[in-house]
Amino acid sequence: MFGTYKSRDVKILLKDITGMVEPMGTREREERIQSGIHYSEMLPIEYVPTPAYMAAYQDALTRYAGMTADAVASAAEEIWLDKGKNVVLVSLARAGTPIGILIKRYLAFRYGASVEHYTISIIRGRGIDGAAMKYILKRHKPEQIQFVDGWTGKGAIQNELKLAMRQYPGVDAGLAVLSDPGHLAGKCGTHDDFLIASSCLNATVSGLLSRTFYRPDIIGAGEFHGAAFYRELMEQDETNLFIDTVAGCFAAGRRCWKKEEAFSQTAGAEVSNICAYFGITDPNLVKPGIGEATRVLLRRMPWKILVRSLHDEEHLGHIYQLAGEKQVQLVEYPLEHYRACGLIRVLPDN
């Protein structure tokens, strides 16, 4: 174990690469990504939140802890109904890890169950960590596995997971997430694009671990994908406070009931229409959903942030705050599935 998660909450199937990779600034990483170098071969310098942004995070946690707990309950109940007490939770690092912990804790709270929980890496365009899957499948049956993530954007990781599971017969490729505005996951807490406070921060709400890393000169054959431990951020760590705050809102019988809304287009079509409207040729530069828009502001080079409303402090206050700090234009746009969408800047000569 490395990082600040509690060992009873999760088994981390990642290689500790602390000190082996020099983190890069946002612009340098973006230039390399847009020139064709894969994002998993680099680590970002972690954004240090301003006091104003931390205040927005704390407000979001207070405001949405109850709804997050209800979404955890809804997703966990679906998992329990499908897989029962022998379920093995496999969360996708990094955003899925605290969600997997919360689902594990809910199942203990509601049913007295002690279920196994691992966190492993999956990387868009590189696939799932084969060494981690081998480790898990040596110990558990394929049908017991339930993959967990935080939310869906346009379904890139869900699609990556479906592709990867062709190699693992009997393993369910359907994700369980808290927020599924695009109706793309196998199980979810709600279809509402609501703010999961953990999406507001990076390592400091993720066990002080970096996003996952894969480069053959550092990750050898048979080794787990890597992550770095930002030990120097110990004083800023919010990980276990986030988990404990949400878990403290668990209540028997409370769930997020999923409203079925009528949309004029699918989530995929909505992304395609955004691309067409803004002249974007690469859909990877469009990141829909509150969680993904927040990530764009935290660790990419944002061009614009689309919002359903410029006057929705309740759901988008932290995005307004971060966009203001980074001087990124907010554009009101008639989003259907999502409340926000991040557009990444195309850099010159790429």
Buried (B, 14 or more C-beta within 10 A) or exposed (E): EBBBBEEEBBBBBBBBBBEBBEBBEBEEBBBBBBEEEBBBBBBBEBBEBEEEBBBBBBBBBEBBBBBBBBBBBBBBBBBBEBBEEEBBBBBBBBBBBBBBBBBBBBBBBBBEBEBBBBBBBBBEEBBBBBBBBEBBBEEBEBBBBBBBBBBBBBBBBBEBBBEBBEEBEEBBBBBBBBBBBBBBBBBBBBBBBBBBBBBBBBBBBBBBBBBBBBBEEBBEEEBBBBBBBBEEBEEBBBBBEBBEBBBEBBEEEEBBEBEEEEEEEBBBEBBBEBBEEBEBEEBBBBBBBBBBBBBBBBBBBBBBBBBBEEEBBEBBBBBBBBBEBBEBEBBEBEBBBBBBBBBBBBBEEE
